[in-house]
Amino acid sequence: ITELAEKIRKVGFENVTQCLVRHICFQPKYFSICRTLQKVNDRVIFHFHFECLRDTRNYILNYYDAVLQKQTMTEEVVNGINIASLIRKMEEINWQEVFRSENVNSTITDEKKIWAEAEAIEQIINEFSELEAGGGAELASSLKLKYWAGTPYQEYTGLSISSKVKSEISQRFFIQDEGIISSDEAYRFLQNQWMERELQNKKKSQRRADENVLEENEGGKLAGRMLGKRKKRRNVSRDTK
């Protein structure tokens, strides 16, 4: 556990020992822990994947997945759902604590809070359903990953970090003893990948626009030739008469 914690520290995250202890004491075959890095308007989610070796029963950390989430401008209303309002509702809930609220000694005040929070979550789920039904599935996936990645709710819903959304890009980094890629290095790599992807998308858009203009021009020339042939036929018919 100390060795694993030290590897994660070299990536850039402290205080993971307690989290590792809580997972490893259950002796799972596999497990993962999540940490986030905020960079101005960007957010990077790191998923560290652990595996238990059959022969030694020791745990190893072979790699981590880094997901860069870019802040995107969203439409104000999609299928009747106010996106800004939906985001505010999600930010008001501590998703890490939602499934840790079981307390046999909870007071009436605690119960009222739980009921109110449950109603708020149910409303969010309903709005996601409306959003997905109205052509906003990609936006819904982006918001789910932003607020649920690395939480128990991600496992509960089966939400995969491999879900493809335009505002995200991910990369797997393997961990070797002789060289561990830090969180800042991973962020810079993802930034470069993002910029390259945006450049390629711009080139594709420009190419499609050029092709459309060419098709319109060719269509106009063809229509002109057809019109000329019709006029010529009419003139020939009149001369014959």
BELFENLIN-V443623 format. One record per residue. N is the residue number from 0. PSI is psi in degrees with one decimal (NA if undefined). OMEGA is omega in radians with two decimals (NA if undefined). D_CENTER is the distance of its C-alpha to the mean C-alpha in Angstrom with 2 decimals. Layout:
BEGIN
N;PSI;OMEGA;D_CENTER
N;PSI;OMEGA;D_CENTER
END
This chain:
BEGIN
0;-39.9;3.11;29.98
1;-41.4;3.13;31.30
2;-41.6;3.13;30.44
3;-43.9;3.13;26.84
4;-36.3;3.14;26.51
5;-37.3;3.11;28.09
6;-42.0;3.13;25.60
7;-33.7;3.09;22.67
8;-38.8;3.12;24.83
9;-28.1;3.05;25.24
10;-35.8;3.09;21.51
11;13.1;-3.07;21.70
12;128.0;-3.13;21.44
13;172.4;2.97;24.60
14;52.0;3.10;25.80
15;-3.7;-3.07;24.08
16;-47.2;-3.12;27.42
17;-40.6;3.12;27.64
18;-41.4;3.11;24.23
19;-42.1;3.13;25.34
20;-44.5;-3.10;28.68
21;-34.0;3.11;27.31
22;-48.0;-2.99;25.32
23;-28.1;-3.14;28.04
24;-20.9;3.08;30.89
25;-7.6;3.11;29.66
26;50.3;3.09;29.88
27;157.8;3.08;26.83
28;-38.4;3.13;26.49
29;151.6;2.95;22.85
30;166.9;3.13;20.58
31;151.5;3.04;17.70
32;156.0;-3.02;17.21
33;140.0;3.02;14.42
34;152.4;-3.10;14.99
35;152.1;3.11;13.28
36;123.4;-3.13;14.59
37;126.4;3.12;14.84
38;95.4;-3.11;15.98
39;-111.9;-3.14;17.32
40;-2.1;3.14;14.53
41;152.9;3.11;11.93
42;130.6;3.13;10.32
43;125.3;3.12;10.14
44;127.4;-3.13;9.62
45;124.1;3.11;12.36
46;110.2;3.13;13.07
47;124.6;-3.04;16.80
48;127.2;-3.09;18.27
49;147.4;-3.14;21.96
50;140.9;3.13;24.57
51;126.9;3.11;28.14
52;135.1;-3.08;30.89
53;-41.7;-3.01;33.43
54;-44.6;-3.07;36.50
55;-15.9;-3.06;36.11
56;13.3;3.05;33.69
57;156.1;3.13;32.03
58;142.4;3.12;28.31
59;153.3;3.08;26.64
60;100.9;-3.08;23.40
61;-32.5;-3.04;22.82
62;168.7;2.96;19.34
63;150.9;3.07;16.08
64;131.5;3.09;12.51
65;129.4;-3.12;10.93
66;116.4;3.10;7.30
67;124.2;3.11;7.81
68;119.7;3.13;6.18
69;140.6;3.06;8.83
70;126.3;-3.09;10.69
71;148.7;3.05;11.31
72;126.3;-3.11;14.49
73;154.7;3.07;14.35
74;148.4;-3.07;17.37
75;-42.3;-3.12;19.57
76;130.7;3.08;20.20
77;117.9;3.14;18.68
78;38.3;3.12;21.01
79;-1.8;-3.13;22.77
80;121.9;3.09;19.81
81;111.5;-3.03;19.86
82;-43.4;3.13;16.31
83;-40.3;3.12;17.70
84;-40.1;3.12;19.58
85;-41.8;3.12;16.73
86;-42.1;3.12;14.78
87;-41.5;3.13;18.15
88;-39.6;-3.13;18.67
89;-35.0;-3.13;15.50
90;-21.6;-3.13;16.48
91;-12.0;-3.08;19.97
92;133.1;3.04;19.17
93;94.1;-3.02;19.08
94;-26.7;3.11;16.73
95;-27.6;-3.06;18.02
96;-7.3;-3.04;21.47
97;-41.9;-3.08;21.09
98;13.6;3.09;22.20
99;24.8;-3.04;24.69
100;9.2;3.13;26.92
101;115.9;-3.11;29.61
102;111.4;-3.07;32.82
103;-21.1;-3.12;36.20
104;23.0;-3.10;37.84
105;145.0;-3.13;35.60
106;174.4;3.10;37.60
107;-37.6;3.12;37.85
108;-41.8;3.11;35.80
109;-42.2;-3.13;32.99
110;-41.1;3.09;33.18
111;-39.9;3.13;33.01
112;-41.0;-3.14;29.87
113;-43.4;3.12;28.27
114;-43.4;-3.13;29.35
115;-41.1;3.13;28.06
116;-39.2;3.12;24.64
117;-40.4;3.10;24.57
118;-39.1;3.12;25.50
119;-41.1;3.12;22.76
120;-42.1;3.13;20.11
121;-38.8;3.10;21.79
122;-39.5;3.10;21.67
123;-44.5;3.13;17.91
124;-42.0;3.12;17.56
125;-40.3;3.13;20.09
126;-34.9;3.06;18.36
127;-39.9;3.12;15.12
128;-43.1;3.10;17.58
129;-39.8;-3.13;19.23
130;-45.0;-3.13;16.14
131;-34.8;3.14;15.17
132;-21.6;-3.07;18.88
133;25.9;3.09;19.24
134;11.4;-3.14;16.93
135;33.1;-3.09;13.85
136;-40.5;-3.12;11.87
137;-41.2;3.10;8.97
138;-40.6;3.12;9.14
139;-43.6;3.13;9.57
140;-40.1;-3.14;6.54
141;-43.8;3.14;4.53
142;-39.2;3.11;7.42
143;-46.5;-3.13;7.72
144;-35.6;-3.12;4.97
145;-41.9;-3.03;6.40
146;-17.6;-3.07;9.80
147;-13.4;-3.10;10.16
148;128.6;3.13;8.68
149;1.2;3.12;12.08
150;162.6;3.06;14.17
151;-25.6;-3.11;16.70
152;-28.6;3.11;15.07
153;-44.5;3.11;12.21
154;-36.0;-3.11;15.20
155;-37.8;-3.10;17.10
156;-10.6;-3.10;14.87
157;16.9;-3.12;14.01
158;126.2;-3.07;10.25
159;139.2;3.11;9.17
160;-9.0;3.13;6.81
161;-0.8;3.10;7.85
162;134.1;-3.06;6.40
163;117.6;3.02;6.48
164;150.0;-3.03;5.40
165;-27.0;-3.06;7.84
166;11.3;-3.10;6.61
167;155.2;3.03;4.90
168;142.6;-3.05;7.45
169;161.2;3.13;8.65
170;144.1;3.08;12.29
171;131.6;3.12;14.71
172;122.6;3.14;17.64
173;143.5;-3.06;20.85
174;123.4;3.10;23.14
175;147.3;-3.07;26.79
176;-35.5;-3.08;29.66
177;-13.2;3.14;30.93
178;118.0;3.14;27.78
179;125.6;-3.14;24.55
180;122.8;-3.08;21.78
181;168.8;3.14;21.11
182;-38.7;3.13;17.95
183;-39.9;3.10;19.23
184;-41.1;3.11;19.93
185;-40.0;3.12;16.50
186;-44.5;3.13;15.10
187;-39.3;3.11;17.74
188;-45.9;-3.14;17.04
189;-36.1;3.09;13.35
190;-44.3;3.11;14.74
191;-40.9;3.11;17.31
192;-40.2;3.13;15.03
193;-47.2;-3.13;13.08
194;-39.2;3.11;16.57
195;-41.8;3.13;17.88
196;-41.2;3.11;15.31
197;-39.5;3.11;16.02
198;-43.5;3.11;19.68
199;-39.4;3.12;19.62
200;-38.8;3.10;18.06
201;-41.2;3.13;20.82
202;-42.0;3.12;23.40
203;-42.3;3.14;22.46
204;-42.8;3.12;22.61
205;-38.5;3.13;25.94
206;-41.8;3.11;27.24
207;-39.1;3.12;26.57
208;-42.0;3.12;28.24
209;-39.7;3.13;31.18
210;-38.2;3.12;31.56
211;-41.8;3.11;31.68
212;-41.5;3.13;34.34
213;-43.0;3.12;36.27
214;-40.2;3.12;36.23
215;-41.1;3.12;37.45
216;-44.6;3.12;40.18
217;-38.5;3.11;41.28
218;-38.7;3.11;41.31
219;-40.6;3.11;43.47
220;-42.5;3.14;45.84
221;-42.4;3.12;46.18
222;-37.7;3.11;46.93
223;-41.5;3.13;49.49
224;-40.9;3.13;51.19
225;-41.0;3.12;51.35
226;-39.4;3.11;52.84
227;-39.5;3.12;55.36
228;-39.0;3.13;56.42
229;-44.0;3.13;56.97
230;-38.6;3.14;59.14
231;-41.1;3.12;61.08
232;-40.9;-3.14;61.78
233;-41.8;3.14;63.00
234;-39.3;3.11;65.35
235;-41.3;-3.14;66.76
236;-40.7;-3.13;67.40
237;-40.0;3.12;69.29
238;-37.1;-3.13;71.39
239;-40.4;-3.14;72.36
240;NA;NA;73.60
END
